[in-house]
Amino acid sequence: RRLRLASSSMKPFLRFPFPTGAFWTNLVLLPQTYDGKPKPSTKSQSSYPIVAYPYSFQWSPLGKLQVSYSASRRKIQSNSIQDAFAPDVSIGSVDNIHTRHVFKYDSLSVTLRYYGDAKETSGKQNSTNLDEMKHWDTYIVQGSPYVTARYYGLRPELTALSDFTDISCPPTMQTEEERLTRKQSNSTHSNRRRMSIFSQPSSPAATGTSGKKFGVCGISEKSTRQKKVITGVQFVVTAQEGLMWLVFASEPITFEFEQAARRNIKTSMPFQGVIRLALVPPPPTNVSNVTASAPLDMKQLASSSGVKRLIYHAGTFPVGGTVNWSFRSGSRAPLASSMASGRRSLRQLSSSTKENNIGSVTFTFSTMHMSSLESASSSAQMELLMLSLPHHAASISSADKILFNPQDFDLFFRCIKGRMVPVVGSSWTYEEKLTSIGFDDETSIDGIQNPGLSVSTLDQSIRDLILQTVDSDLNINLPVLESGAYGFGKGIARLAQLAIIADSIEGANVHGKHTTAKNVTTAKDDSHVTKPTTPSSSTTSQRAYALLEKYLTMWLVGDGSDRRLFYDVDLGGIVSKDGLKDVFSDFGNIRYNDHHFHYGYVLYAAAVLGRAKPTFVSQYGSYVDSLFYDVAHNSSSVMNLGGKSEIFFPFARHKSWFDGHSFASG
């Protein structure tokens, strides 16, 4: 249906399924009032915030990207921890912005593009050809300690939350190579990776791109008491709120700072190159419910190992990322989480020999380098510096090679999930022990069999009471087809669980162990379902399986012409009929809220029925697959706008691979 519409006059809204649950989706949703109506759109209206640790972001039609280090405003209360958004710094252009787009995205990043005003930047009056318009891009990549913007002929501008206090040249620093050499002479047992860092030259003159060193900066003779003019490729910017930012440029750039207004730092000439910002996070405070800003002074800045690392790795930046996973059997090797936190490792070894009990997740980042902006490469001249979440660091492979000890990176980047741990490299893998729960695992705990938990060990009177209770529930606790996707899902999952319980009890009664019912009856009024052979006497489990088949098939395929599920050709997903009538009905199903809950219940019930009756899979498997693909489709995770695709669902709709879990809201 989607492909038919694509070739007709009634085209889908987009040419590919939209990632309704991506980490960046809030950027394209209109803010709403409390009664669910869109707020009146204005040029200054910002989007909802998104989070790409350690920063959060907003954008607006004005063409600015607002950046917040929300952890600096953390408030801890008895029932919540809140990191509030405020635009600590905004990146944009002096030039007017004509339009903005999500340019491309993948599982770990989103690229935003801002086009300059057509009349000002294309050189042609009334031109609407985007290819002819000057623009700037930003690569929002999860885990990057830098904020990266690439300009194509526009004039960069930084805007403060309130005021900037200064823009200056960084202090002279001891080289990291000298420090590491002395440290290594005192310890011959360290096999940690050693990396040198450029020291700041004393000359204020900037050299060419291929030969320049970070740290080159000088105050121009054009500076006055009213306006500070500073030229270079590296700067230190401080704000009234106490935050300090390192600013890097791929080409020598001249910034102007009006020392009376103090709100903006901007350029007067078009810029062709990359600008990167990296926060020097304030040290954490001991106060439990608030984080006070306590920035480093210049002396501390010069001696900070973390600052030196930020300088050294600033030349390599990520522009995208992919996620891959694999499974294996065996034990997960112990890793020294003290490498990341300085504390004793809490990691547990897996002794299970169950097949595929270890899952490996690999992040691979596409990178570019400031000295070679015309080519993307997975292996740039300098290694990529990123920040991992605590659960990554606790189980990352080759931790002693790619993670930094606190003494090697003394800056403390925080997010809502804890302290982030610096990791070096464009690709890294972490492993997790997988759960081992199956239909026959009622006698096991964490994959270890415990015969004492077997149903057959229960007293016969207890088993009879459980079976009688199930039989009673089958008369009073049945799914309601008209209760929507969520209500029906919970009802059908409950019925499936009753079938499993009855099956287990009956198996224990007859054989002393669990067996699966092979013959199940079907409901008398279920005319469109093929009926299997019915035994002479119906057991409780057979009646439960028959009811399960009746309600599940009626809900999946509809009763006659009354279908309850539809494919959304605009966004790419399975939605409920009730949701089509009202966006707030059915718990926001049409807005793709909670689909992994709504359909997860149905998928569980389908698995239970398919196990007992394989013909259900052959008859209705495609219906079940569509629900599965809606929430867990394994399609390509990389989408470029304008590219052609024949997939029908987005990649893993609710899953945030960097966070390591799903988000419910649509």
N, C-alpha and C positions, 0 to 999 in steps of 0.2 A: 504493500500500500504506500509506503514511504517513497519507494522508487518510482511508482506510478505518478504520484503527486509531483515529484521533482521534475518530471518531463511534461507536466500539464500546466495550465494557467493558474491552478490552485497550488502554489508552491508552499513548502513548509517555511516556517519563520526563519530557520537556519538550515544550512546545508549539512549539518552533522549534529548528533545528539549533544545537548548542552549539559555541562557538568554542574548540575544543580546543587551538589554538595561539596564543591571544591573549596579549598581554604580561602580563595579570593572572590567567591561568588557575591559576597556583600558589596563589592565595588559596583556591580551593575544592577543592584536592587534600589528602587526609589525609596527613600525613607518614608515611613508611614506615621499617621497619627495614632492615638491610642485606640480609636475605633476601627482601625484597619484601612483607612483611606489614605491614598498618597498625599504627601505634603505638596503644596504648590511649589513648582520648580522655580528656582532662582539661580542666577549665575554664581552666587557665592555658596550655594547649598552643597555641602560635602556628603559623600557617601557614608554608609555605615563603615566602621573600621574593620580591617582584616588584620590577622596576625601572621607574621613570618619571623619567628624568633630570631634575635632577641627584640625586634622592633614590631610596632603595629603601624598601620598606614591608612590614610584616607586620600581621596582625590576629589576634585570639584571641576566644574566647567571652566573655572578661571585658569586651569592649566597648571595647578600646583599639586605636588605630591607632599602631603603632610606626614611627618615622621614623628613617632612618639616612642620614647623609652619608658613604657608604662610602669615598669618595675620601680622606677624612682618615685612613684606616687602610690606605692602599695599600702593598703589599709587592711589590717587583720582584725576581724571581729569574731565573736563567739561562734557564728554560724557561716562565715564567709571569708574568703580572701579575694580582694579586689585590686586589680592593677588598672587604674583609670587612664583613659586616653586623653592626651592633650598634645597639640602640635608643637613639640619642642623645637623643631626646625622644619621649614618647608623648602622644597626644591622646585624651581620653576624657571621661567624665562621672563626677561624684561619685555620681550615681544608679546603681543596679544596672541592668544591661542584660539584657533578657528574650530577645531574639533579634536576629539580624543577617542582612542579605541583600545580594547584589549587586542593586542597584535598577535600574540601566540601564548600558549600555555602548555604545561605538562604536569606530571604528578608532583613536582617539587618546586615549580616556579610559575610566574606569570610575567609577561612582558607588556608594558603599557606604552603607548605611543601618543604624543601630543603634537598636533600639527599647528604651525604658525598661521597667522592670518593670511589668507590667499593673496590679498593686495600687497601686503608688506613683504612676503617672503618668496613668492613665485616669480616676481618680475613681470607677471602678466595680469592685466586687469581682469577681474571677475573669473579668474581661473579656479576650477573646482577639481582639477586633476591632482590627486594626493601625491602622485609620484613627483610632481613639480614643486611641491611645497616643502619648505624647510621644517624640520621637526626635531624633537628630542625623545629618546627612549629611556625607560628605566627597567631594570631587571630585578624583580622582587623574588629572591631565592631563599627558601627556608634554610635557616642556619647560618646565614652570612652575617658576619659582624660589621660589614660595610653596607652602605646604601650607594648604589651605582647608577649614574646617569650618563648617557652618551648623547652628545649634541651634534646636530648636523646643520650648522650655520645660524643657530639662534644664540641669543645672549643670556648666559646663565645668571641666575639670581637666587640668593638664599634669604629667607625671611625668618625672623625670630618669633618665638611665642610672645614675648613682650619686647625686649631689647637685647641686642648684642652688646657686650661690654668691650670687645676688642677683636681684631684679627691681627695676628702677628706671625713672625717666623718661629719655628721650633728651636729649642735650645740645642747646643752642641752635645752630642751623645758619645759615650764610649762605645766602640764597636762591639757588637755581639760576638764576633769572632775572637776578639781579644779576651772577653770575659769567659767564653767557653773554653778557650785554650788553657787559661789559668786554672779553671775548675777541673779540666780533664787531667792536668798534671798532678792534682791532688787525689784523683781517684782513677784507677786503671781498670775498674770493674764495670764501668758504665758502658752499656752498648746502645745508649740512646742516640738517636740521630742528631747530628750537629749541623747547624746551618749558620752561615755568616750573614751579616747585615751591613748594608752600606752606612758608613758614618756620614755625618753632615759636613760637606766641604766648607771651608771658611769663605770661599769666594761667593758673592751673592749673584754672580752671573749664571744664567741658565744655559746649558749646552743643548745640542740637538737631542731629538728623541732617543736615538739609538745609544747615545753616550752619556746622557744625563744621569745624575744620581738623585734619589729622593733626599729631600731636606734643603734643596736649593731655593733660596727665598731672599728678597731684598726689598726695602722700602724705597719707593720711587722719589726722585727729586721733585716731582709734581705734587707731592703731598703738602697740605696746608693744615692749619689748626682746625679748619672746618671739615676737611676731607682727607682721609688717609688713603693713599694709593700704594698698593703693594703688588709685586710681581714675583712669580716663581712657580714651582710645581708642588710645593708642600706648605701647608699653613696650619696654624692653631687658631680656632675660633672659640670664644667663650661667650656664654649667655648669662643674662641676669639671674636665671634660675639656678645657676651654679654648675651647669653642664659644660663640658669641654669636648670639642669635636676636632679630630684631625681631618684635614681636607687635602686630597691628592688630585693632581691633574696630569693627564697624559702629555700635555703640551704646556709650555710656559703660558701663563694666563695672568692678566692684570685685573685685580679686584679693586673696587672703590667702596669706601665705607664712610658714609656721612656721619660725622661724630656728634652732630646735634640731634638728628632724627634717630639714628642708631638702630633702626628696625631692619634695614636691608643691607646686604653685601652683594654687589652686582658688578657686571662688566659692561663696558660701553661698546665693545667690539664683538662681532660674531665669533663663535668658538666652534672648532671642529675637533672633537676629541671626547675623552672620558673624564668625568669628575667623580671622585669617590669620597664619601664621608664615613668616618668611623668614630663612634663615641668612645671617649675614655670614661668608663662608668665610674660614678662616685663610689668610694668604699662603703660597704654596708654599715648601717648603724646598729647599735645594740637595742634600740627602742623597738619593742615588739610590734607595735601597731602602725608604724609610719617609717618611711625611709627619708632621712634628711639628706640634702645634697651637701656633699663635702668634697669638692673637686680637688684634684692634685694641683700643687703649685708647680712652677716651672722646674724647680730643682728635683722634685719627685718625678716629674714627667721625664726628665733626662735620664734618670736611673731606673725607670720602670722596665722590667723585662717584657711585660705585655705590650707596652707602647712600641718597643723595638721590634717586636714580632709583627705588630700591625703595620709598621713602616716597611719592614722587609717584604711582606707578602702582598702589599697593596697593589703591585703591578699585575697580579693575576686575578681575574674576576670571573664568576660563574654567569652563564647566560641561559642555563637550562639544566634539567636533570632527568634521569630516568630511574625507575625502580625495577629490580629483578629479584626473584625469590627462587629458592630451591629447598629440597628436603633431603635429609639423610638419616641414617640410623646410627645409634651409638651414644656416646657420652659427650657432654659439652665440657671442653677443657676449662680448667679454672683460669681466670684472668685477674690480674691485680687491679682491682678497682681503686686501690690506693694510688695508682698512677694518676687517677683523675681527681680523687677527693682527698687524698692524704689519710684516709681512714682504712681500717681493716676490711678486706673484701667480705661481702655478705653473700657472695654468689654461691649457689648450691650446685653440686654435681648431679647429673642425671645418671642413675643406675639402671634405668629401664632399657631393655633391649627390644622394645616394640618397634616395628618397622616404621621408618620415617617419623621418628619422635623428636627430631631437631629441625627447626625451620631457620633458614638463613635469608636475610634481607640485605640486598646490596644497593647502595645509592651511588650512582655515577653521574658526575656533573660535567657538562660541556663548558669549557673555559676559553677565554681569550686573554691576550696580554696587551698591556698598554703600548708596547713597542711594535706590535704587529696587529693592528686593529682590523685588517682586511681579511683575516683568516681565523676561523674557529678551530680549536684543537683540544683534544682530551688531555694532552700533556704539554702544558705551557712551559715557558722558560723558568718561572719560579713556581714552586708548589703552592697549591690552593690552600688557603686557611679558612676553615669553617668552624662552627660551634655545634657540638652534639648535645642532645638532651641526656639527662641522667641515665635513662634506661638504655640509650645507645652505648654510653661510656662503660656501663657495667657489664656489657656483653659483647663489646666490639672485638673483632679479630685483630691480631697484631697490635694490641694496645700499647705494648712497650716501644713500638716503633713510630706510631702516628699520633699518640696522645701526649699532651704536655702535662708535666707535674706542675703543681701550683707555684713552685719556685721558678719554673721556666716560663710561666705566664701568670704574672701576679695580678692581672685585672680580673674583676669579679663580675662577669655578665650573668644577670639573673633573668628568669622568666617565671611564669606562673607554675611551671613544673620543677623549679629548682635551679641550682647553679649549672650553667652550661659549660661544657668542657671543650677546649680547643682541640681540633683534630686537623692534621696536615695530610693533604692528598685529594685528588679529584675523584677517588673511588674508595669506599669503605664498606665493610660488611659487619653486621652484628647477628648473633644467633640467639634464638629463644627456644626453650623447652616447650613442646606442644602438649596440649591436653590429650588425654587418651580415653575419652568417654564414648562408648558405643551402646548399641541396644542390649548387649549381653553383659554390661559392666555393672549390674546391680550388686555383684559380689566383690567388687574391687574398689580400692581407694588409691587414686593416683597411679592406676595401672597395676597395682599389686593385688593379686587375688587373696580374698579373705573368705574361706568357706563358711565362717561363722555368720556371715551376712546373707547367706543364701536363703531364698524363699522357702526352700525345702526344710530348713531348720526351724521354721515357725511352727508353733503348736497348731494342730489341725483346727481347733475351734477359732483361732485367730484367722486362719486362712479362710474358713467358711464365712466369718463375719466380714472380712474384706470383700469377698466375692458377692455377698448379699448387698453390701453397700454400693458396689459398682453397679449391680443389677438395678438397684433403686435409682441411682443417679441417671441411668440411661432412660428413665421415664420422665425425669423432671429437669434435667440439666443439658438440654440439647442446643446446638447452634441456631442462631436466628439469621436467616439469609438477608433480611432487610436491615441488619444492624450495622452495615458499613464494613469496610475492609478491616478496620481495627477490631470492632466488636465481633464480627464473624471469625476473624483470625484467632482471637482468644478462645472463642467457643469451640472451634474445630480442633485446636491444639489440646484443649481439655478433653474432648471426646477421644482423641488419639491416645492420650495418656491413660484414659480409662481402659481402652482396648489393650494396651501394653500390660497394664496391671492384671487384668482378667486373664490374659494369655499366660502370664508368668505363674499366677496362682493355679490355673488349671493344669499347666505343664508339671508343676510340682506335685499336684494331687495324683496325676496319672503315672508319671514317669520318675518322680523324685528329682526332676531337673527341668529347666526351662525348655519348652518346645514352641515352635511357631505354628499357628493355625494355618493349614494349607487350603481348607475349603471354607469360604465365607458366604453367607446368604446375602441377598440384596433386598432392599425395601420393595414392597409390593407396588408402590406407585412410582418407582424409578424406571419408567418405561424405556428411556434412552440408554440405559446401562446394560451391557451384556451380562446375563445372570450365569454364575457358575453353578455347578451341581450342588444341590442343597441336601445335607445329610438329614436323616430322619428326625433326629433330636437336636435342636439348636442350643449351643452352649452360650454362656454370657459373652465370651470373647467373640464368638461368631456373630452374635447380635450387634456387638459394639463395632466390629469391622463392617458389617452391613450398613449400619447407620453412618459410619464414617464415609463409606463410599457414596452413599446417597447424597449427603449434604455437600461433600467436597466436589463431586462431579457437577451437581446442580449449580454450585457457585462459580465453578471454573468456566463452564460452557453456557450457563444461563438456562432458564426454563422457557423453552420455545424461542420466541423473539426477544425476550426480556434479558438482555445481556447486562452484566454488572461491571465488566471490565472493558476498557478501551485502550487503544494505543494512541498516545499523544504524538502526532506527527510534527508538531512545532518544536518541542523540547526533547522528545525521544524517551518515552517511558510508558509504563502501564499505570493507568489512573482509574479511579472508581467512578461509577455513574453519579453517585451522590456528590462527589467532588466537582464534577462538571457543572452541576446546578448551582453550587455555592462554594466559593473558595475557602470558606471557614468551616464547612461541614466535613464530616469524616476525619476529624483531627488534622485538617490541612493536607489530605492526601493529594489533591490536585496541585498543591504547592510543593510536593515531594517531601513533605515532613514525615519522618518516622517510617519510611517504606521498609527498612530492614526489620522493624518491629511488625508492621502490618503483615507483610508477606512472609516474614520469618516464621510466624506461627503456622501459616499455610504450608510452607515448605516442610516443616517438621511433620505435620499431619500427612502430607503426601509421601514422605519417606516411610512413615509407619505403615501406611496402606500399601505402598509399593513393595515393601518387604514381605507383607503377608500375601499380597496378590499381584504377582508380576505382570499379569495382563493389564492392570491399571496403568503401568508404565508405558506399555506399547500403545494403549488407547489415548491416554491423556498426558503423556510425557511432554509434548510440545507446549501445552498450556502451562505446565509446571515450570518448564525451562524458561518461558517468558518472564515469569515472576522472579526466577533465580537471576536471570540476566539483568533485570531491572535494578537489582541491588548489588550484584557481584559479577558484573560482566568483565571478562578478561580481554578487553579490546586494546588497541594501541593507546598508550597513555600520552602520546605526543600529538597535538593538534596544531596545525598552522592554518590560520584563516585563509580561505580561498582554496585550500586543498580539497581534493575529492575523497569521499569516504562512503562505504556502503555498510557501515555498522549502524545498528538500530538503538543502541544504548550507550551511555557514557561508561567510562572505565571506573569500576568500583565506586558507585555513586556516593556513598557516605564515608568512605575510608579516607583518613588522612594518614598517609604513609609515614610522614615525618613524625607526627604525634604518636603513631603506633596504635591508634584506635579510631573508631568511627564517631561522627557527630550526628546527632539525631535530627536537628532542625533542617527543614528544607530551605 
